[in-house]
Amino acid sequence: MTQCLLAFLTGLLLLSSFNVAAAPIVELEIRDHLFYPAELVIPVDTKVKVQITNHDPTAEEFESYELNREKVIPGHSQAVIFIGPLKAGIYPFFGEFFPKTAQGKVLVK
């Protein structure tokens, strides 16, 4: 019984010291139908959480053919998308509802 308890406690100690790395968070804002920052820099081969905050009163859609992502963010709200892991390169994105002004790119280094 004591050996079982010792094995159990050892297992708990190992689990508590095991640190699972969470995806890095990158923040992106929409203001006046523009993305801020217009260039997101992320590391190669890393899954990244992109927290998008739309400060405009109207909705905008984050769209990227190269990233295979699209997400509508209603006015005055937030959304999350995950991108990666990606190879080094440049991956453009744009706002579907205001494509002439809402443009940006993900730079993977």
ZALUMVO-583774 format. One record per residue: residue number from 1; residue in three letters; x, y, z of N, C-alpha, C, O in turn. Coordinates in steps of 0.2 Angstrom, whole numbers, always signed. Atoms other than C-alpha are relative to their C-alpha. Example, Ala and Ser with C-alpha at 12.3 -4.5 7.8 and 13.67 -1.06 7.14 Angstrom:
     i    aa     nxx     nyy     nzz    caxx    cayy    cazz     cxx     cyy     czz     oxx     oyy     ozz
     1   ala      +4      -6      +0     +62     -22     +39      +4      +6      +0      +9      +5      +3
     2   ser      -4      -6      -1     +68      -5     +36      -4      +5      +3      -1     +11      +4
***
This chain:
     i    aa     nxx     nyy     nzz    caxx    cayy    cazz     cxx     cyy     czz     oxx     oyy     ozz
     1   met      +4      -6      +0      +0      +0      +0      +4      +6      +0      +3     +11      -4
     2   thr      -4      -6      +0     +14     +12      +4      +4      +1      -6      +5      +7      -8
     3   gln      -4      +0      +6     +23      +8     -12      -5      +3      -5      -3      +7     -10
     4   cys      +5      -3      +5      +7     +12     -22      -1      +7      +1      -1     +11      -4
     5   leu      +0      -7      -2      +5     +28     -13      +6      +4      -2      +5     +10      -5
     6   leu      -6      -3      +2     +23     +33     -16      +0      +1      -8      +2      +6     -10
     7   ala      +0      -1      +8     +21     +29     -35      -5      +5      -2      -4      +8      -7
     8   phe      +5      -5      +2      +5     +39     -36      +3      +7      +1      +2     +11      -3
     9   leu      -2      -7      -2     +13     +54     -27      +6      +2      -5      +6      +8      -7
    10   thr      -5      -2      +4     +28     +53     -38      -2      +2      -7      +0      +6     -10
    11   gly      +3      -2      +7     +17     +53     -54      -3      +6      +0      -2     +10      -5
    12   leu      +3      -7      -1      +8     +68     -47      +5      +5      -1      +4     +11      -4
    13   leu      -5      -5      +1     +24     +77     -45      +3      +1      -7      +5      +6      -9
    14   leu      -2      -1      +7     +30     +73     -62      -5      +4      -5      -3      +8      -9
    15   leu      +5      -4      +4     +14     +79     -70      +0      +7      +2      -1     +11      -3
    16   ser      +1      -7      -2     +14     +95     -60      +6      +4      -2      +6     +10      -3
    17   ser      -6      -4      +3     +32     +99     -66      +0      +0      -8      +4      +3     -11
    18   phe      +1      +0      +7     +27     +95     -84      -3      +6      -2      -9      +7      -1
    19   asn      +3      -6      +2     +24    +112     -92      -2      +0      -8      +3      -1     -12
    20   val      +3      +0      +7     +13    +112    -108      +0      +7      -2      -3     +11      +0
    21   ala      -1      -7      +2     +18    +127    -118      -7      +2      -4      -9      -2      -9
    22   ala      +6      -3      +4      +3    +137    -124      +2      +4      -6      +8      +6      -7
    23   ala      -2      -4      +6      +2    +145    -141      +1      +7      +2      -3     +10      +6
    24   pro      -1      -7      -1      +9    +162    -141      -6      +4      -3      -9      +2      -7
    25   ile      +5      -4      +1      -3    +176    -142      +2      +6      -4      +7     +10      -2
    26   val      -1      -6      +3      -3    +190    -155      -6      +4      -1     -12      +1      -2
    27   glu      +6      -4      +0     -15    +204    -154      +0      +4      -7      +5      +7      -9
    28   leu      +2      -3      +6     -23    +212    -170      -6      +4      +1     -11      +2      +4
    29   glu      +6      -4      +0     -35    +227    -170      -2      +2      -6      +1      +3     -11
    30   ile      +3      -3      +6     -47    +234    -182      -3      +7      +2      -7      +7      +7
    31   arg      +2      -7      -1     -49    +253    -182      -1      +3      -6      +4      +3     -10
    32   asp      +1      -4      +6     -56    +264    -195      +1      -4      -7      +4      -2     -12
    33   his      +0      +4      +6     -57    +249    -207      +7      -2      -2      +9      -3      -8
    34   leu      -7      +1      +1     -38    +246    -205      +2      -5      +5      -1      -5     +11
    35   phe      -3      +5      -4     -28    +232    -197      +6      +3      +4     +10      +6      +0
    36   tyr      -6      -3      -4     -16    +237    -183      +3      -6      +5      -1      -8      +9
    37   pro      -5      -2      +5      -2    +231    -184      -2      -3      -7      -5      -8      -7
    38   ala      +1      +3      +7      -3    +228    -203      +4      -5      -1      +3      -9      -6
    39   glu      -4      +6      +1     +11    +216    -201      +1      -4      +6      +3      -1     +11
    40   leu      -1      +4      -6     +11    +202    -189      +6      -5      -1      +7      -8      -6
    41   val      -6      +4      +1     +28    +193    -186      -1      -5      +5      -1      -5     +11
    42   ile      +1      +6      -4     +27    +175    -180      +6      -4      -1      +9      -4      -7
    43   pro      -5      +4      +1     +40    +162    -178      -2      -6      -4      -7      -8      -5
    44   val      +1      +6      +4     +42    +147    -190      -2      -6      +4      +0      -6     +10
    45   asp      +2      +6      -3     +34    +131    -186      -3      +1      +7      -2      -4     +11
    46   thr      +3      -1      -6     +24    +138    -172      -7      +2      -1      -9      +6      -5
    47   lys      +7      -2      +0      +5    +138    -169      -1      +6      +4      +2      +7     +10
    48   val      +0      -7      -3      +0    +156    -164      -8      +1      +1     -12      +0      -4
    49   lys      +6      -2      -2     -16    +162    -156      -1      +8      -2      +3     +12      +1
    50   val      +1      -7      +2     -22    +178    -165      -7      +3      +3     -12      +1      +2
    51   gln      +5      -3      -3     -33    +189    -154      -2      +6      -3      +2     +11      -4
    52   ile      +2      -6      +4     -43    +201    -165      -5      +4      +4     -11      +1      +6
    53   thr      +5      -5      -4     -52    +216    -157      -2      +5      -6      +2      +9      -9
    54   asn      +3      -5      +5     -64    +226    -169      -3      +6      +4      -8      +5      +8
    55   his      +3      -6      -4     -66    +243    -162      -5      +4      -4      -8      +9      -2
    56   asp      +4      -4      +4     -76    +249    -177      -8      -2      +2      -9      -8      +5
    57   pro      +7      +2      -2     -96    +249    -175      -2      -5      -5      -7      -8      -4
    58   thr      +2      +5      +5     -97    +238    -191      +4      -6      +0     +10      -6      +3
    59   ala      -4      +7      +0     -92    +220    -194      +5      +0      -5      +5      +4     -10
    60   glu      -6      +1      +5     -76    +215    -203      +1      -7      +0      +1     -11      +5
    61   glu      -2      +7      +0     -71    +198    -209      +8      +0      -2     +10      +2      -6
    62   phe      -7      +2      +1     -53    +192    -207      +0      -5      -5      -3     -10      -4
    63   glu      +0      +5      +6     -49    +183    -224      +7      -1      -2     +10      +4      -3
    64   ser      -6      +1      +3     -34    +175    -230      +0      -7      -4      -2     -12      -1
    65   tyr      +0      +6      +4     -33    +162    -244      +6      -4      +1      +6     -10      +2
    66   glu      -6      +3      -2     -15    +158    -240      +0      -3      +7      +3      -9      +7
    67   leu      +1      +3      -7     -19    +155    -222      -6      -5      +1      -7      -8      +6
    68   asn      +6      +4      +0     -35    +146    -226      -4      +2      +6      -7      -3     +10
    69   arg      +4      -3      -6     -44    +157    -213      -5      +5      -2      -4      +9      -7
    70   glu      +5      -5      +1     -60    +167    -213      -4      +1      +6      -6      -5      +9
    71   lys      +4      +0      -6     -69    +174    -198      -3      +7      +0      +1     +12      +0
    72   val      +4      -7      -1     -82    +188    -196      +1      +2      +7      -1      -2     +12
    73   ile      +0      -3      -7     -79    +199    -181      -5      +6      +0      -4     +11      -3
    74   pro      +5      -5      +0     -94    +209    -177      +3      +7      +3      +8      +7      +6
    75   gly      -3      -7      -3     -92    +228    -172      +0      -1      +7      -4      -4     +10
    76   his      -1      +0      -7     -86    +231    -155      +0      -6      +3      -3      -7      +9
    77   ser      -1      +7      -3     -81    +213    -152      +7      -3      -1     +11      +0      -4
    78   gln      -6      +3      +1     -67    +201    -151      -1      -7      -3      -6     -10      -3
    79   ala      +0      +7      +3     -63    +184    -160      +7      -2      +1     +12      +1      +1
    80   val      -6      +3      -1     -49    +172    -159      +1      -5      -7      -4      -8      -8
    81   ile      -2      +5      +5     -41    +162    -174      +7      -3      +2     +11      +1      +5
    82   phe      -7      +3      +0     -26    +150    -174      +3      -1      -6      -1      -3     -11
    83   ile      -4      +1      +6     -13    +150    -187      +6      -4      +1      +9      -3      +7
    84   gly      -7      +4      -1      +2    +139    -190      -1      -7      +2      -7      -9      +4
    85   pro      -7      -2      +2     +13    +131    -189      +1      +1      -7      -2      -3     -11
    86   leu      -1      -2      +7     +19    +139    -205      +8      +0      -1     +12      +0      +3
    87   lys      -7      -1      +2     +35    +139    -215      +1      +7      -1      -3     +11      -1
    88   ala      -2      -7      +1     +45    +155    -218      -4      +2      -6      -4      -1     -11
    89   gly      +3      -3      +6     +36    +167    -229      -4      +5      +2      -5      +7      +7
    90   ile      +5      -5      -1     +23    +180    -231      -7      -2      -2      -8      -5      -8
    91   tyr      +7      +2      +0      +5    +177    -229      -5      +6      +0      -6      +8      +6
    92   pro      +4      -6      +0      -7    +191    -234      -7      -2      +3      -9      -7      +2
    93   phe      +7      +0      -2     -24    +194    -226      -3      +7      -1      +0     +12      -3
    94   phe      +4      -6      +2     -38    +207    -229      -6      -1      +3      -9      -6      +6
    95   gly      +6      -1      -2     -54    +213    -223      -5      -1      -6      -5      +3     -10
    96   glu      +5      +2      +6     -68    +205    -234      -5      +6      -1      -7      +7      -7
    97   phe      +5      -6      +1     -80    +220    -231      +3      +6      -2      +0     +10      -5
    98   phe      -3      -6      +2     -67    +233    -233      +7      -1      -3     +12      +1      +0
    99   pro      -6      +3      +2     -54    +225    -244      +6      +5      -3     +11      +4      -3
   100   lys      -5      -5      +2     -46    +241    -251      +4      +3      +6     +10      +6      +5
   101   thr      -4      -3      -5     -41    +248    -234      +2      -5      +5      +8      -5      +8
   102   ala      -2      +5      -5     -41    +233    -222      +5      -6      -3      +2     -11      -6
   103   gln      -5      +5      +3     -25    +224    -228      +6      -1      +5      +8      +3      +9
   104   gly      -6      +1      -4     -11    +216    -219      +4      -7      -2      +2     -10      -7
   105   lys      -4      +6      +2      +2    +201    -219      +3      -3      +6      +4      +1     +11
   106   val      -4      +4      -5      +9    +188    -208      +7      -1      -3      +7      -5      -8
   107   leu      -7      +1      +2     +28    +188    -209      +2      -6      +5      +3      -5     +11
   108   val      -2      +5      -4     +34    +171    -203      +8      -1      -1     +10      -2      -7
   109   lys      -8      +0      +0     +53    +171    -199      +2      -6      +4      +8      -7      +5
***
